[in-house]
Amino acid sequence: QVQLVESGGGLVQPGGSLRLSCATSSLIFSNYDMSWYRQAPGKERELVASITSTSGGTNYVDSVKGRFTISRDNAKNTVYLQMNSLKPEDTAVYYCNAVHRTYRISNYWGQGTQVTVSS
């Protein structure tokens, strides 16, 4: 059974930073494009950032550009989301997603980690 395990969420003041991690031991990690999504109460889940399996190319939703950085360490089977200059509107449950670079039907989700930005 595939498991993606997120960690690093919590409560932080506006302007603060958090680093989320998503680790797996049950995938050939280097074959998967990795993404972070988030879902705030009453809103649809949205793609926050993604990183490809091959070139390591990245993409971000406009609202986090310049503040968030996605990265991956294939040796550790882990993807990260460094979040700086956090805003209250960043409050959400953050989910890790893995999609095989070729077989797109191979698609897995983590259980989510809560990020709350509040003073």
N, C-alpha and C positions, 0 to 999 in steps of 0.2 A: 504494500500500500504506500502510495506516494505521500510524503509529508513535507510541507513547507512550514517552518516554525519562525514566526516573527517575534522580535523583542525590541525593547528600547523606547516604547511609548511611555507616556506619563503626563504629569501636569507641569506646565512651564509658563512663566510670565511672558507677556508680549515683549518682543525683541530678543527673546532667548533662543536657545538652540537645543536640538535633539538629534540623535543619530539612530535611525531604525536599522535593524539587521533582519535578514531572512536567510535561514540556513536550511539545507536539505542534505540528507545522506542517501536518498533513495532515487536520485536522478543522475543521469550523465549530464551534470550541470552545464558543461561547456557547449552542449547541443541546444540549449534553451535560451530563447530571448526572455528577458526578465523585465517585469514592470511593477510599479507601485500604483495602486488605485486608492481612492478614499471615498468614504460615504458619510456625509453629515446627516443628522436627524432630519427627516422629511425631504431629503434630496436624493437624486439618483447617484449611483456610483460613477465616479469620473476617473479617467486616466490622469495620473499626476506626472509620471516620468517613466521612460522605458530605456533599455539598453540592449543592443543586439548581442547575439552569441558570438558572432564572427569578428566584426570590425570594432565592436565596442561603441558604435555610434549611439548617440543619446538624443532623446526628444523630451520636451517638457510642455506642460500646459502653460499658457501665457501668465497665469496668475502666480506661478512660482519661479519663473525664469529669473536668474540672478540671485535667488535665495536658496534654492534646493539644488543638490548635486546627487545624481545616482552614479553608483560605481559597483564593480563586481570584482571578486577575487575567486578565480576559477580553482585555485589550489585549495581554497577553504570552502568551496561550494556555497558561497555566501554573496548576497547582493545587499547593498547598503543604500540608505537614503539620508544624506546629511541635510538637515533642515535648519537654516539660519534665519534670523530676523523674523521669527514667527509672529503671526497675527492671529487675533481671535477667530477670524474666518478660516483659518487652517484647522480648526477643531473638527475632528472626524475620527472614524475608525479607518485605519490604514491597512490595506491588504496587499500581500505579495502575490504575484501571478507569474507562472512559468508556462511558456508556449514553445513547443518544439520548433526549431527553425525551419524544418521541412514539413513535418506531419502536424499541421496546425490543429488537428483534432486532439492531439495530446496536450491538454490544457489543464493546469492545476492551480488551486488557490490555497493560501494560508488561512488561518482562523481569524486573523485580524488583531490589531493592537490599537488601543485607544490613545489618541493624542488630544490633550485639552490645553488650550492656550487661554489663560485667564489671569487677571490680577487679583 
